[in-house]
Amino acid sequence: MKDNGIVISVHGDLAQIKVDCSDACSDCSASSLCKGPNFSEGHVDAKNPRNAHPGDEVLIEIPETHYNRALIVLFGTLLLGSVGGAIAGIVLAPSLSLHPSQAGFIGFVLGLGATIPGLIRYFRKVNHTTLYPVILDITKKGGCHG
């Protein structure tokens, strides 16, 4: 989804953008990250390859397909890790001298716990490369360009 906004501040290679929330915002997968407390405007951080300055009006692109894909990866991995751990616990229960339900629960927790560090590393890497909105163009320069 593409949207217009105004640059509020710049911090390194990221710019904080104020966007007006419209009817299309309710269908956007990034709306929970963007909407402000009054739901009439939102603030979102975006990559700033165009070197926009505070006060500039910009066109940003919100990578909705990447958000959706990231959610599938997140929940799918958590599901596979927890179910795989539970199955492994049940299978290994006789050799561990545990009741299958106890071993299944322990395996569930261990499988879930084993997937979380990998997901954290994965999303820290992916977040910086594909999940941030990007400033595509400066549509109107503000007063900070001197």
Helices and strands as residue ranges (DSSP letters): E 2-11, E 14-20, G 23-27, H 31-34, E 41-47, E 57-61, H 64-96, H 100-126, I 127-131, E 134-140, G 143-145
